[in-house]
């Protein structure tokens, strides 16, 4: 039997090869030239350190095991498959092939196979568990939720995003059937399903474009998918779904709790996120989009997501995203519980959005208004500097988890990573925070061309920075030098 540790090491090696878990981490540097070919580099900021740092892949494998233990605390991940199979045989002999307790044992065995990376075998056990669950409790019972979630995890791990989506859609259908389409009790399920749709849209899981997707949407009749569509349209429809779900959540919150409900603030920002994806990924000026034929929307660029060069200031993505951030600010203005820091951050988010879409003068005015409001409300200078003039420029918008970052992989900021190499980069920024020049100054001996290409693509195509302010006024053109460490 393959051990859990052996499987994990194999998974780590494969991830290393494919650079799936690549993370770039910048520190501000100062390069001092003391003579010909004699350059000293001083690091002005620092990254988390520890005696036992781990690679990004090692951390993610460890977290996956920990999550499996948390999800099934009674599951003995160190036990043997033979032990579980024996329990299952004993239960079948005692109670028959549909003995209700079999479902839990099969779920445990499927979870064990899943933790070992044996996802095809895991799905066999999970399907068996699901069948027994439905025989005993009915087709639409909510007790099957854990089994379906485990199936989704295995389908994602196998790269079968479309089958995972079908299972996720069915899980939401069960909850809507149980709670009703506009019930407050449905809010957690709506939020979870919206997040799934964003994940499915933004996922880097490879998908065979020859596959078809013929499932009919159970959410809104006007967004039903009754035809076979390819990978690009599949992702587009996930984004459309997410937008509609977030709008539904907003309406439920307003109808039941009013504008003071703090959940509105996050949901409006998530709605803005979907519009950012529309603006940077999709051909939203196409005739298909204008005619409302969402199933014919196509990706605007094959160069990768978050392509900043695609954004336009007359796009629907821009307008709807701006409106979401403006509504968010209005909610906060009505809520006496909001602090000056809260208000400043909300107005800065709006300024970031305007800057991204080249509304530069309006954006600068918005930043200046936020700065003056925060200062007048008594925000201390350290907090002002952290927001408006950080040591390293802040990438915008802040609610984007750019690829190759800790946030995109859910690695906490305080975890010490084992870095494999580094690149020294000079970035020329104009007064609007946009890179006008990016150069590699130096790199560690083991740094590969592949990693360098990914770093440059990320900086050139995807990254824009917030303009920096001093004493409430925007700083002019400036040069930033940073050492980008990497791990995977």
C-alpha positions in Angstrom: 0.0 0.0 0.0 1.3 3.4 -0.9 1.9 5.5 2.2 0.4 8.9 2.7 3.9 10.5 3.1 5.1 8.8 -0.1 2.1 10.1 -2.0 2.6 13.6 -0.7 6.3 13.7 -1.7 5.3 12.5 -5.2 2.7 15.3 -5.3 5.3 17.9 -4.2 7.7 16.7 -6.9 5.1 17.0 -9.6 4.0 20.5 -8.5 7.6 21.6 -8.5 8.0 20.4 -12.0 4.9 22.1 -13.2 5.4 25.3 -11.2 1.8 25.1 -10.1 2.5 26.6 -6.8 4.9 29.4 -7.8 5.0 32.3 -5.4 6.9 35.6 -5.9 7.7 37.7 -2.8 9.3 41.2 -3.1 11.5 43.1 -0.7 12.6 46.6 -1.2 16.4 46.9 -2.0 19.1 49.5 -2.3 21.9 48.7 -4.7 25.2 50.4 -3.9 28.0 50.5 -6.5 31.4 50.5 -4.8 33.5 49.9 -7.9 33.5 48.1 -11.2 31.7 44.8 -10.8 31.3 45.4 -7.1 27.7 46.0 -6.1 26.3 45.6 -2.6 22.6 45.0 -2.2 20.9 46.0 1.0 17.4 44.7 1.7 15.3 47.5 3.2 12.3 45.3 4.0 12.0 41.7 5.1 10.0 38.5 4.7 8.9 36.1 7.4 11.8 33.8 8.5 12.0 30.7 10.7 14.5 28.0 11.5 12.4 25.5 9.5 11.0 27.2 6.4 9.0 25.2 3.9 8.4 25.4 0.2 5.0 26.6 -1.0 4.2 23.1 -2.2 5.1 21.5 1.1 3.0 23.9 3.0 0.0 23.3 0.7 0.3 19.5 1.1 0.5 19.8 4.9 -2.6 22.0 4.9 -4.5 19.6 2.7 -3.9 16.8 5.1 -4.8 19.0 8.1 -8.1 20.0 6.3 -8.9 16.3 5.7 -8.4 15.6 9.4 -10.6 18.6 10.4 -13.3 17.7 7.9 -13.4 14.1 9.2 -12.0 14.1 12.8 -13.0 10.5 13.3 -11.0 9.4 10.2 -7.8 7.5 10.9 -5.6 8.7 8.1 -2.8 6.6 9.5 -4.9 3.4 9.4 -5.0 0.9 6.6 -7.5 0.5 3.8 -7.8 -3.1 4.7 -9.2 -2.2 8.1 -12.0 -0.1 6.6 -12.8 -2.7 4.0 -13.2 -5.3 6.7 -15.6 -3.0 8.6 -17.6 -2.6 5.5 -17.8 -6.3 4.9 -18.9 -6.9 8.5 -21.6 -4.2 8.2 -22.9 -5.7 5.0 -23.1 -9.2 6.5 -24.9 -7.9 9.6 -27.3 -5.4 8.0 -27.3 -6.0 4.3 -25.9 -4.1 1.4 -28.0 -1.0 2.2 -27.2 -0.8 5.9 -27.3 2.9 6.6 -24.1 3.1 8.6 -22.2 1.8 5.5 -22.4 5.3 4.0 -20.2 6.8 6.8 -17.6 4.0 6.5 -17.5 4.3 2.7 -17.1 8.1 3.1 -14.2 7.5 5.4 -12.6 5.1 3.0 -13.1 7.5 0.1 -11.6 10.3 2.1 -8.6 8.1 2.9 -8.0 7.3 -0.7 -8.4 11.0 -1.5 -5.8 12.0 1.0 -3.4 9.5 -0.6 -4.0 11.0 -4.0 -6.0 8.0 -5.3 -8.9 10.0 -6.6 -10.4 7.5 -9.0 -10.7 5.0 -6.2 -12.0 7.7 -3.9 -14.8 8.4 -6.3 -15.8 4.8 -6.5 -16.2 4.7 -2.7 -17.9 8.1 -2.6 -20.4 7.1 -5.3 -21.2 4.0 -3.3 -21.7 6.0 -0.2 -23.9 8.4 -2.0 -26.1 5.6 -3.3 -26.6 4.1 0.1 -27.3 7.6 1.6 -30.1 8.2 -0.9 -31.6 4.8 -0.5 -32.0 5.4 3.2 -32.7 9.1 3.4 -34.1 10.1 0.0 -32.8 11.7 -3.1 -32.9 15.3 -1.8 -31.6 14.9 1.8 -29.0 17.4 3.0 -27.0 14.7 4.8 -25.4 13.9 1.5 -23.6 17.3 1.5 -20.3 16.0 2.8 -20.2 13.2 0.3 -20.8 15.5 -2.6 -18.2 18.0 -1.4 -15.6 15.2 -1.2 -16.5 14.2 -4.8 -16.1 17.8 -5.9 -12.6 17.9 -4.3 -11.5 14.7 -6.2 -12.9 15.9 -9.5 -11.0 19.2 -9.1 -7.8 17.3 -8.2 -8.2 15.2 -11.3 -8.7 18.3 -13.5 -12.3 17.5 -14.3 -13.6 21.0 -13.7 -16.9 20.4 -15.6 -17.9 17.4 -13.6 -17.0 19.2 -10.4 -19.2 22.0 -11.5 -22.2 19.7 -12.1 -21.8 18.3 -8.6 -21.5 21.8 -7.1 -24.6 22.9 -9.0 -26.6 19.9 -7.7 -25.4 20.7 -4.2 -26.8 24.2 -4.5 -30.0 22.8 -6.0 -30.5 20.6 -2.9 -30.1 23.6 -0.6 -32.4 25.9 -2.6 -35.0 23.1 -2.6 -34.8 22.9 1.1 -34.7 26.6 2.0 -36.4 28.4 -0.9 -34.9 30.7 -3.5 -35.1 34.0 -1.6 -34.7 32.7 2.0 -32.2 34.2 4.5 -31.3 30.6 5.3 -30.0 30.2 1.7 -27.4 33.0 2.1 -24.5 30.7 3.1 -25.2 28.4 0.1 -25.5 31.3 -2.3 -22.2 32.7 -1.1 -20.5 29.4 -1.4 -21.9 28.8 -4.9 -20.9 32.3 -6.0 -17.3 31.6 -4.8 -17.3 28.3 -6.7 -18.3 30.0 -9.9 -15.5 32.5 -9.5 -13.1 29.6 -8.8 -14.3 27.7 -11.9 -13.9 30.8 -14.0 -10.5 31.7 -12.7 -9.1 28.2 -12.3 -5.9 27.2 -14.0 -7.1 23.6 -14.2 -6.5 22.4 -17.7 -9.6 21.5 -19.6 -10.1 19.6 -22.8 -11.7 22.1 -25.2 -13.4 19.2 -27.1 -15.5 18.3 -24.1 -19.1 19.6 -24.0 -21.2 20.8 -21.2 -24.9 20.2 -21.5 -26.2 20.7 -18.0 -29.2 23.0 -17.6 -28.8 25.7 -15.0 -31.1 25.5 -12.0 -30.5 29.0 -10.8 -32.2 31.4 -13.1 -34.2 30.5 -16.2 -32.8 33.3 -18.3 -29.3 31.9 -17.7 -30.0 28.3 -18.5 -27.5 26.4 -20.6 -29.2 24.0 -22.8 -26.6 23.6 -25.5 -23.1 22.1 -25.6 -20.5 24.7 -25.0 -16.7 24.6 -25.0 -14.2 25.5 -22.3 -14.1 29.3 -22.9 -17.9 29.6 -22.8 -18.0 27.3 -19.8 -15.8 29.8 -17.9 -17.8 32.8 -19.2 -21.1 31.3 -17.9 -19.5 30.7 -14.5 -18.8 34.4 -14.3 -22.3 35.3 -15.4 -23.6 33.0 -12.7 -21.5 34.6 -10.0 -22.7 38.1 -10.9 -26.4 37.0 -10.8 -25.8 35.2 -7.4 -24.2 38.2 -5.9 -27.0 40.4 -7.0 -29.5 38.0 -5.4 -27.5 38.0 -2.2 -27.5 41.8 -2.1 -31.3 41.9 -2.6 -31.9 39.4 0.1 -29.7 41.3 2.5 -31.4 44.7 1.7 -34.9 43.2 2.0 -34.2 41.6 5.3 -31.5 43.6 7.1 -31.2 47.0 5.4 -28.1 48.9 4.4 -26.4 48.6 7.8 -25.7 44.9 7.3 -21.9 44.5 7.1 -22.1 41.6 4.7 -23.2 44.0 2.0 -19.8 45.6 2.0 -18.0 42.4 1.1 -20.6 41.2 -1.4 -20.5 44.5 -3.3 -16.7 44.2 -3.5 -17.1 40.6 -4.8 -19.5 41.9 -7.4 -16.9 44.5 -8.5 -14.4 41.6 -8.8 -16.6 39.8 -11.3 -16.8 43.0 -13.3 -13.0 43.3 -13.2 -12.8 39.8 -14.7 -15.2 40.8 -17.4 -13.1 43.9 -18.3 -9.7 42.1 -18.3 -10.7 38.8 -19.8 -13.8 39.0 -22.0 -14.6 40.7 -25.3 -17.4 42.7 -23.6 -17.8 45.0 -26.6 -18.7 42.2 -28.9 -22.1 42.1 -30.6 -22.9 38.9 -28.6 -22.5 40.7 -25.3 -24.5 43.7 -26.4 -27.3 41.5 -27.7 -27.4 39.7 -24.3 -26.4 36.4 -25.8 -24.2 35.5 -22.9 -23.4 32.0 -24.1 -21.5 33.4 -27.0 -19.1 35.6 -25.0 -15.5 34.8 -25.7 -12.2 35.3 -23.9 -10.5 38.4 -25.1 -6.9 37.3 -24.7 -5.0 34.0 -24.6 -2.1 35.6 -22.8 -3.6 34.8 -19.4 -5.9 36.3 -16.8 -5.8 39.8 -15.4 -4.4 41.3 -18.6 -4.5 44.9 -17.7 -3.9 46.0 -21.3 -7.5 44.9 -22.1 -9.4 47.3 -19.8 -11.3 50.2 -21.3 -13.1 53.1 -19.6 -16.3 52.6 -21.7 -16.9 49.0 -20.9 -19.8 47.5 -19.0 -17.3 45.9 -16.6 -16.0 49.3 -15.7 -19.5 50.9 -15.2 -21.0 48.1 -13.1 -17.9 47.7 -11.0 -17.7 51.4 -10.3 -21.4 51.4 -9.3 -20.8 48.5 -6.9 -18.0 50.3 -5.2 -20.0 53.5 -5.0 -23.0 51.7 -3.4 -20.5 50.2 -0.9 -19.3 53.7 0.0 -22.9 54.9 0.3 -23.7 52.1 2.8 -20.8 53.1 4.9 -21.6 56.8 4.9 -25.0 55.9 6.4 -23.5 53.6 9.0 -22.3 55.4 12.1 -20.3 52.4 13.2 -17.8 52.9 10.4 -14.3 54.2 11.4 -12.2 56.8 9.5 -10.0 54.0 8.4 -12.9 52.1 7.0 -14.1 55.1 5.1 -10.7 55.9 3.8 -10.2 52.3 2.6 -13.5 52.3 0.8 -12.8 55.6 -1.0 -9.3 54.4 -1.9 -10.9 51.2 -3.4 -13.0 53.5 -5.6 -9.9 55.5 -6.5 -8.1 52.3 -7.4 -11.0 51.3 -9.7 -11.0 54.6 -11.5 -7.2 54.5 -11.9 -7.3 51.0 -13.4 -9.8 52.2 -16.0 -7.7 55.2 -16.9 -10.0 57.8 -15.2 -6.7 59.2 -13.9 -7.5 62.8 -12.9 -10.8 61.7 -11.2 -8.9 58.9 -9.5 -6.3 61.3 -8.1 -9.1 63.6 -6.8 -10.7 60.6 -5.1 -7.4 59.6 -3.5 -6.9 63.2 -2.3 -10.4 63.3 -0.9 -9.8 60.1 1.0 -6.5 61.4 2.4 -8.0 64.6 3.6 -11.0 62.9 5.1 -8.8 60.4 7.0 -6.5 63.1 8.3 -9.4 65.3 9.4 -11.0 62.4 11.2 -7.8 61.9 13.2 -6.1 59.0 11.5 -2.5 58.9 12.7 0.4 59.5 10.4 1.6 55.9 10.5 -1.8 54.6 9.3 -1.9 57.3 6.6 1.5 56.3 5.3 0.7 52.6 5.3 -2.3 53.3 3.1 -1.0 56.1 0.9 2.7 55.6 0.8 3.8 52.0 1.7 7.4 51.0 1.4 6.6 48.7 -1.5 3.9 50.0 -3.9 0.5 48.4 -3.4 -0.8 46.4 -6.4 -4.4 47.3 -7.3 -7.2 46.4 -7.1 -6.5 45.0 -3.6 -9.4 42.5 -3.9 -7.6 40.6 -6.8 -5.6 37.6 -5.7 -3.0 37.8 -8.5 -1.4 34.6 -9.6 2.0 33.7 -8.1 1.1 35.3 -4.7 0.5 34.0 -1.3 -3.2 35.1 -1.4 -3.9 33.1 -4.6 -2.7 30.0 -2.8 -4.1 30.8 0.6 -0.7 30.9 2.3 -0.8 33.2 5.3 1.5 36.2 5.4 3.4 35.0 8.5 4.4 31.6 7.1 8.2 31.4 6.4 8.8 30.0 2.9 11.9 28.3 1.6 13.0 30.4 -1.3 14.7 28.7 -4.3 16.2 31.9 -5.8 15.6 35.5 -6.6 15.5 38.3 -9.2 16.5 41.9 -8.7 14.1 44.1 -10.6 14.0 47.8 -11.4 10.5 49.2 -12.0 10.0 52.7 -13.4 6.6 54.1 -12.2 4.8 57.1 -13.6 2.8 59.4 -11.3 -0.3 57.3 -12.0 1.4 54.2 -10.6 1.8 52.4 -13.9 5.0 50.7 -14.9 6.8 52.5 -17.7 9.8 50.3 -17.6 10.7 46.9 -16.0 14.3 45.5 -16.1 16.0 42.5 -14.5 19.2 43.8 -12.9 20.5 40.5 -11.5 19.4 37.0 -10.5 20.5 34.1 -8.4 22.6 31.5 -10.2 19.9 28.9 -10.1 17.1 31.1 -11.4 15.6 29.7 -14.5 14.4 31.4 -17.7 10.9 29.9 -17.2 10.5 31.5 -13.8 11.9 34.8 -15.1 9.4 34.8 -18.0 6.5 34.3 -15.6 7.7 37.1 -13.3 8.1 39.6 -16.2 4.7 38.6 -17.7 3.0 39.1 -14.3 4.6 42.5 -13.8 4.1 43.8 -17.4 0.6 42.5 -18.2 -1.2 42.2 -14.9 0.2 44.6 -12.4 -0.7 48.2 -11.8 0.2 50.0 -8.6 -1.6 52.6 -6.5 -0.1 56.1 -6.9 1.9 57.1 -3.8 1.1 60.2 -1.8 3.2 62.3 0.5 1.5 65.0 2.6 -1.7 64.4 0.7 -0.2 65.0 -2.7 0.7 62.5 -5.4 4.4 61.7 -5.8 5.8 62.1 -9.3 7.7 59.5 -11.4 9.8 57.2 -9.2 12.0 54.2 -9.5 11.5 51.1 -7.3 14.1 48.4 -7.0 13.0 45.2 -5.4 14.3 41.6 -5.0 11.7 39.1 -5.9 12.3 35.8 -4.1 10.4 32.8 -5.4 9.3 29.5 -4.0 7.2 26.6 -5.3 
